């Protein structure tokens, strides 16, 4: 987690954003797609939902990215949900702070 108060203070920035990159792989002989949803939540409320889809070539990998996410406040959290086809997997999720 990134402490937004400390992050803003150290960068001198009044606004910060996050970039999220998800990588997936496909172990089948056919290309397929992977649909994923990134949801921003604040306490029990859903604030924002963004759907993305990546193409996974046969025996290959793909990347899906969400850029410039601006958390509503310090209580904001994100979840990612993906529809995984047979012989597909999420291989990494990377979160980067942008200032």
N, C-alpha and C positions, 0 to 999 in steps of 0.2 A: 504494500500500500504506500501511497505517496501522501505525506502530511501536507495538505494544501496550504496551511498557514505558514509553515516553515518554508515550503517551496516558493510561495509568493514573495516572502520576505527576502530570501536569499537571491532570487532572480531580479527583484525590483519590479516585477511584473504585476499588474493588477488583474490580469486574466491569464489563466493557463488552460491548456487543452491536452487531450490525450489522443494518441494514435494506437489503434489495436490492429494487429495482424495475426491472422489464423492461417496455419498451413495444414493441408490434408494430403492423404495419399490413397492410392487406388491399387489394389493388388490383383485385379481381374484383367482379363484379356480384352475387355470392352471399355470404352470411355463412358463416363457417367457424370452426373452433377451432384453437388452437395449443397443443400440449402441450409443457411444458418440465420438465426435471429439474434441480434444484440438488443438487450432490453435495459434501459436505465430505470432504476427504482430508487425511490426516496421513501424510506420507512415502508409502509404497506402500499404505497401508490406507485403505479407505473407512469413514468413521466414521458418516456419516448421509446419507440420501437423502430428498429431499422433492420430490414431483411436484405440479405445478400446471397448470391449464388456463385459458386466456383465450378469450373469445368475441370474434371480430373481425367486426363488421358489414360489409355490402357497402360497398366504398370507404371503409372506416373504420379505426379503430384500437382498441386495447385495452391493458389494463395487468394485469400479474401481479406480486404482491409476496410476499416472504418477510420476516417481521418477527422481531426479537429473536433473531437467530442468535448463538450463543455459541461462538466458536472454542475448540477443545479446548486448544490451546497456541499458542506462537509459530510453530510450523511448519505450522499449519493453512492450507489454501488451499481455495478454492471453484471449482467449474466449473459452467457452465450449458450444458445441451444441449437444443435444441429441435427438434421435428419441423416443418419448414417445408413448408407446402403450396405449390402453384403460385401465384405472384404474391403471396406473403406475405413479410414481412421483419421482422427485429428492428431497431427504429429507435434504441433507446437502452437502456443498462443503467446504473443509478445505484446507488452504494453509499454509505450514510451510517452514521457511527458514532453510537451512542446511548449516553448516559451519564446 
